[in-house]
Amino acid sequence: MKKGFFSRGIFFTMMLVFVLVLAACSSEKEATPAPTANQGEEKTEEKPANEEGVYSIEDFNNVKTNEGTAIEGGSITYGLVSDTAFEGTLNFNFYSGNPDSKVLGWFDEGLLDWDKDYVYTNDGAATYETSEDGKTFTLTIRDNVNWHDGKPVTAEDLQFAYEVIGNKDYDGPRYDSNFTSVVGMDEFHAGTADTISGIKVLSDKQISITYKESTPSLLTGGVWTYPLAKHIFGDMEVAKMSSSKEVRETPIGFGPFKVETITPGESVTYVKNEDYWRGAPKLDKVTLKVINPTTVVQELKSGGVDLVDAFPTDQYKDNADMSNVEFLGTIDRAYTYIGFKLGTWDEANGKVVSNADAKMGDKNLRKAMWMAVDNDQVGKRFYNGLRWNATTLIPPSHPEFHDSNNPGVAYDPEAAKKLLDEAGYKLDGEFRTNPDGSPLEINFVSMTGGDTAEPLARYYVQSWAAIGLKVNLEMVEFNSFYDRVGNTGKDDPNIDVYQAAWGVGIDVDPSGLYGRDALYNFSRFSSEENDRLLAAGVSAEAFDVDKRKEIYNEWQQYMVDEAPVFPTLYRAVVVPVNKRVMNYAIGDGTGVYLNDLAVNADKAVVAE
C-alpha cells in the first residue's frame, strides 16, 4: 500500500496554526472481538459538548434509516480504512490486530451474544446456564450451528480452543487470566496434566467449564466462546497453527458469509452462507477491500464502496454533507494513549518483569509529559470534537464503571516544568538532563495513518520540547509497530515511549491490558497494588455493582497517579453508509445482524 504524500511546507504551516490555536486556548485547563451487533440500546453517557465547528456524538444515530424496498440478493463493497495491509491472521483464537478482526467479523463469530449492559444472553449460537455457586458455565450449542464445510460446531471444538490456547507452544495473545482462571489450566499449561480438568464435554453439543472462582466478569466477556475446528486443526502442531494456510489462506467459520477468495492483506471476497444458523443472508456477496485514508472520500462519493469500518473523523467536517450516504455514529469501546516502557516480557514464565531503573521509571517524568499536552484542544482541532479528552483508562463506553468525576491530569505546562525541576531534571541549555546529570534523550514511536497521524505525533514532541524534554520521533506502520512494542513478547529496547490505541471489549475488567500476566501490557508495568485492585475487581465482593464501581474508581485513580500510560482521547466511531444499504447498524445494542443486511438497488448511489 502506498503511503499518502504529505507536503513539508503544508506540514509546517499546519503545525504553526495548530500551536497558535493551542496557545490561545491554554488558559482553560482541564486503552476480539465483537463482529455482530447485539440486543439493547446504545450507550450515550459523557458526550463532548457542541460548539461552533465542533461536533458531538449526539449528532448521530447508530442504526441506518431504510429507504425503498430491498431487492433479492445483491452485493456490497466494504472498505477497511487503513494505510497498511491487514496482517491476515484470520482466526479469533490467534489474531491480534483490529484490521484482522474486521475481516473476521464477516465470516465468524462467538457462541454467545450480549445485551445492552454487556451481559451474556441466550440469543446467540449457544445458550448457557450457570451453577448455583456461579463457578460452572454449561454451554449448549444449537443443533443448526455448522462450520462452513458442513461439519457441525461441537463441544469438542470449544474444548479444543482452550487446549490450544493453553498449550505451551501457543504463539497467540489470548492466554491470560481468562484462561488461567479455569480449573486445571495451570497444570495443563505446565505439562503435568494431559487434559484441562475443569472442562467437560457432556455431549456433542454441550460443554461445561468450571472456574476457580465465581467473578462478575464471567458474565460479561470472561468466558472464551470462540471454538476452533478440531477436524481441521486437530492433527496440526500448535506452534504452526497461526501461520498455516487454514488460518491465512482458507479460513472457515460459522458466520453469515463464507470466504471465497483472499488477496493477502488487500481484499477478501465473501459469499452467502446458505446454512447460517440465524437464516441465510439476504445478500449474495460481500467484497472487503483495504482503502487508504487519503482516498476514502473519493471511494465513497463514487460508490466504489458502500460503507467502511470507520471514517477518519478528521475528515468529517469537510464531508458531513456527502449526499449519497448517511453517517452513523456511536461511542467507541476504545481510547488512544501514550505508553511508557517500564520493563520487559518474561516469555518463559508468561509475565511482566518491571524495571525500576528504566529510563521512564520516574512517575514524575511521566506525569509531567501528561501535563504538557492539551488533549482537549487536540480532539477539537484535529478531530472536530469526534475525539475528546480522555481522563481514565475505563472509557465512557462503559458508563457504569467509567469515573466521570475523575479529571485525570490537567493540561498545565508550567506545573510540568516545576514538577521536573523538583524531581531533578535540570535544564542544560535547551533540554533537561537526568537527575544524575547525564543526557536525557527519549525515543518515541507512533503509527502511520491518515493525514493527522504525523502532525499529531509531532505536536506531542513539540509539547514535550516546550517543557525541556528532547524526544526523537519515529513513525512506524501498523503491523511493525505492534511487533516492536511487544505484540510477540519481544520488546524493542530502543523504544521509550509509544502512542497506541486499545479496544476494551465488552468486559470492563482491565486485567487483559494491565495485568501482570497480560502480554498486551505493553508498558510492562506491574505492582502489588495493581495486582490487588485488579483481583478485587473480579472478586466475590465485586458482584455488588456499587462495590465494583468503588474498586474500579480506585484503580482508575491509581493509574492516574502512577501513569504507566496515560489516555489521550476517547472517540466516536463514524461510519458513512450508502443510501442503498438497508438493515445495517454499528455499535452494541441494535438487534441488527449481518445476515439482515440488504440493498434496495443493484448499484451504489453516487454523490451529486
Rosetta blueprint (number, residue, H / E / L):
1 M L
2 K L
3 K L
4 G L
5 F L
6 F L
7 S L
8 R H
9 G H
10 I H
11 F H
12 F H
13 T H
14 M H
15 M H
16 L H
17 V H
18 F H
19 V H
20 L H
21 V H
22 L H
23 A H
24 A H
25 C H
26 S L
27 S L
28 E L
29 K L
30 E L
31 A L
32 T L
33 P L
34 A L
35 P L
36 T L
37 A L
38 N L
39 Q L
40 G L
41 E L
42 E L
43 K L
44 T L
45 E L
46 E L
47 K L
48 P L
49 A L
50 N L
51 E E
52 E L
53 G L
54 V E
55 Y L
56 S L
57 I H
58 E H
59 D H
60 F L
61 N E
62 N L
63 V E
64 K L
65 T L
66 N L
67 E L
68 G L
69 T L
70 A L
71 I L
72 E L
73 G L
74 G L
75 S E
76 I E
77 T E
78 Y E
79 G E
80 L E
81 V E
82 S L
83 D L
84 T L
85 A L
86 F L
87 E L
88 G L
89 T L
90 L L
91 N L
92 F L
93 N L
94 F L
95 Y L
96 S L
97 G L
98 N H
99 P H
100 D H
101 S H
102 K H
103 V H
104 L H
105 G L
106 W L
107 F L
108 D L
109 E L
110 G L
111 L L
112 L L
113 D L
114 W E
115 D L
116 K L
117 D L
118 Y L
119 V L
120 Y E
121 T L
122 N L
123 D L
124 G L
125 A L
126 A E
127 T E
128 Y E
129 E E
130 T E
131 S L
132 E L
133 D L
134 G L
135 K L
136 T E
137 F E
138 T E
139 L E
140 T E
141 I E
142 R L
143 D L
144 N L
145 V L
146 N E
147 W L
148 H L
149 D L
150 G L
151 K L
152 P E
153 V L
154 T L
155 A H
156 E H
157 D H
158 L H
159 Q H
160 F H
161 A H
162 Y H
163 E H
164 V H
165 I H
166 G L
167 N L
168 K L
169 D L
170 Y L
171 D L
172 G L
173 P L
174 R L
175 Y L
176 D L
177 S H
178 N H
179 F H
180 T H
181 S L
182 V E
183 V L
184 G L
185 M H
186 D H
187 E H
188 F H
189 H H
190 A H
191 G L
192 T L
193 A L
194 D L
195 T L
196 I L
197 S L
198 G L
199 I E
200 K E
201 V E
202 L E
203 S E
204 D L
205 K L
206 Q E
207 I E
208 S E
209 I E
210 T E
211 Y E
212 K L
213 E L
214 S L
215 T L
216 P H
217 S H
218 L H
219 L H
220 T L
221 G L
222 G L
223 V L
224 W L
225 T L
226 Y L
227 P L
228 L L
229 A L
230 K H
231 H H
232 I H
233 F H
234 G L
235 D L
236 M L
237 E L
238 V H
239 A H
240 K H
241 M H
242 S L
243 S L
244 S L
245 K H
246 E H
247 V H
248 R H
249 E L
250 T L
251 P L
252 I L
253 G L
254 F L
255 G L
256 P L
257 F E
258 K E
259 V E
260 E E
261 T E
262 I E
263 T E
264 P L
265 G L
266 E L
267 S E
268 V E
269 T E
270 Y E
271 V E
272 K E
273 N L
274 E L
275 D L
276 Y L
277 W L
278 R L
279 G L
280 A L
281 P L
282 K L
283 L L
284 D L
285 K E
286 V E
287 T E
288 L E
289 K E
290 V E
291 I E
292 N L
293 P L
294 T L
295 T L
296 V H
297 V H
298 Q H
299 E H
300 L H
301 K H
302 S H
303 G L
304 G L
305 V L
306 D L
307 L E
308 V E
309 D L
310 A L
311 F L
312 P L
313 T H
314 D H
315 Q H
316 Y H
317 K H
318 D H
319 N H
320 A L
321 D L
322 M L
323 S L
324 N L
325 V E
326 E E
327 F E
328 L E
329 G E
330 T E
331 I E
332 D E
333 R E
334 A E
335 Y E
336 T E
337 Y E
338 I E
339 G E
340 F E
341 K L
342 L L
343 G E
344 T E
345 W E
346 D E
347 E L
348 A L
349 N L
350 G L
351 K E
352 V E
353 V E
354 S E
355 N L
356 A L
357 D L
358 A L
359 K L
360 M L
361 G L
362 D L
363 K H
364 N H
365 L H
366 R H
367 K H
368 A H
369 M H
370 W H
371 M H
372 A L
373 V L
374 D L
375 N H
376 D H
377 Q H
378 V H
379 G H
380 K H
381 R H
382 F H
383 Y H
384 N L
385 G L
386 L L
387 R E
388 W E
389 N E
390 A L
391 T L
392 T L
393 L L
394 I L
395 P L
396 P L
397 S L
398 H L
399 P L
400 E L
401 F L
402 H L
403 D L
404 S L
405 N L
406 N L
407 P L
408 G L
409 V L
410 A L
411 Y L
412 D L
413 P H
414 E H
415 A H
416 A H
417 K H
418 K H
419 L H
420 L H
421 D H
422 E H
423 A L
424 G L
425 Y L
426 K L
427 L E
428 D E
429 G L
430 E L
431 F E
432 R E
433 T E
434 N L
435 P L
436 D L
437 G L
438 S L
439 P E
440 L L
441 E E
442 I E
443 N E
444 F E
445 V E
446 S E
447 M E
448 T L
449 G L
450 G L
451 D L
452 T L
453 A H
454 E H
455 P H
456 L H
457 A H
458 R H
459 Y H
460 Y H
461 V H
462 Q H
463 S H
464 W H
465 A H
466 A L
467 I L
468 G L
469 L L
470 K E
471 V E
472 N E
473 L E
474 E E
475 M E
476 V E
477 E L
478 F H
479 N H
480 S H
481 F H
482 Y H
483 D H
484 R H
485 V H
486 G H
487 N H
488 T L
489 G L
490 K L
491 D L
492 D L
493 P L
494 N L
495 I L
496 D L
497 V E
498 Y E
499 Q E
500 A E
501 A E
502 W E
503 G E
504 V L
505 G L
506 I L
507 D L
508 V L
509 D L
510 P L
511 S H
512 G H
513 L H
514 Y H
515 G L
516 R L
517 D L
518 A L
519 L L
520 Y L
521 N L
522 F L
523 S L
524 R L
525 F L
526 S L
527 S L
528 E H
529 E H
530 N H
531 D H
532 R H
533 L H
534 L H
535 A H
536 A H
537 G H
538 V L
539 S L
540 A H
541 E H
542 A H
543 F H
544 D L
545 V H
546 D H
547 K H
548 R H
549 K H
550 E H
551 I H
552 Y H
553 N H
554 E H
555 W H
556 Q H
557 Q H
558 Y H
559 M H
560 V H
561 D H
562 E H
563 A L
564 P L
565 V E
566 F E
567 P E
568 T E
569 L E
570 Y E
571 R E
572 A E
573 V E
574 V E
575 V E
576 P E
577 V E
578 N E
579 K L
580 R L
581 V E
582 M E
583 N L
584 Y L
585 A E
586 I L
587 G L
588 D L
589 G L
590 T L
591 G L
592 V L
593 Y L
594 L H
595 N H
596 D H
597 L L
598 A E
599 V E
600 N L
601 A L
602 D L
603 K L
604 A L
605 V L
606 V L
607 A L
608 E L
